[in-house]
Amino acid sequence: MVSSASLLLFALVQAAPAATSVVLLTAVGAADNGAKHDLDAALRKAIEAEEGFSLLSASETREQLSSLADLGLICLPDDMNCFVKLGMAASVELVLVPVAEPGGDGKLAIEVAVVDVAAASEARRASGSAAPGDHDAIVRLARQALGVEDRPPPPPAEGEGEGEGEGEGEQPPPPPPGPPPVGLIVTGVGGALAGLSLVGAVVCDLIYADVIDVADAKSRRELYQPLGAALWISSAVGAGVLGSGVALMLTAEEPAKE
């Protein structure tokens, strides 16, 4: 039988949001190959630092492109259909296509097209300029491409920014996750109690009615009949607890909406 703890764990797992899967293609354009290589590495590092996104590895990306090439499909920078097929083959939601051109003052003019695979269309286009090694500019561009530019940026990786004004710009660590809401716990316990009691009550009634032949008449009358009645009461209690849990969850959501 399924325990209330198992039901609670299942509910918590189902409530966890899934990460958005992303594939990042290597940069194309007239910029120097070395600069494009550095741009690829910087974009990949910036995307990997963002919570809520799952980036396909560079080796897996090359394998998917090679598989499409074997089928005669070579993705050009403006080939939307090819990018959609790539995203479907790689089982990702977003395809990022960076283009780098030489810009003024030794900077790169960068544009990243973001393809929404499910919608088979371009979701957004991020653009900007960055000098080689300009980490902050690349991070801003990556966040613009992912559509999270309004979200607080992730803290810098360990070792970054050391010696550059200690104590300045430091962010406190995020608070540890709190316990699951009381309403969710009460709902899980009530649902488990009601469900298990209901099953037990129905089984006892079937045994008492001699539909399930596992006991003699005396046992059916003296054991299974009162046990079935008790389980029906327990099922009703569980249903009441379940309803209270749902009410607690709805009550907890109202202040958040305000």
HELIX and SHEET records of a PDB file:
HELIX    1   1 SER A    4  ALA A   15  1                                  12    
HELIX    2   2 ASN A   33  ALA A   49  1                                  17    
HELIX    3   3 ALA A   58  ASP A   70  1                                  13    
HELIX    4   4 MET A   80  ALA A   90  1                                  11    
HELIX    5   5 GLY A  104  GLY A  106  5                                   3    
HELIX    6   6 HIS A  135  LEU A  146  1                                  12    
HELIX    7   7 VAL A  182  TYR A  208  1                                  27    
HELIX    8   8 ALA A  217  SER A  219  1                                   3    
HELIX    9   9 ARG A  220  TYR A  224  3                                   5    
HELIX   10  10 GLN A  225  LYS A  257  1                                  33    
SHEET    1   A 5 PHE A  53  LEU A  55  0                                        
SHEET    2   A 5 THR A  20  LEU A  24  1                                        
SHEET    3   A 5 LEU A  94  PRO A 102  1                                        
SHEET    4   A 5 LEU A 108  ASP A 116 -1                                        
SHEET    5   A 5 SER A 121  ALA A 130 -1                                        
END                                                                             
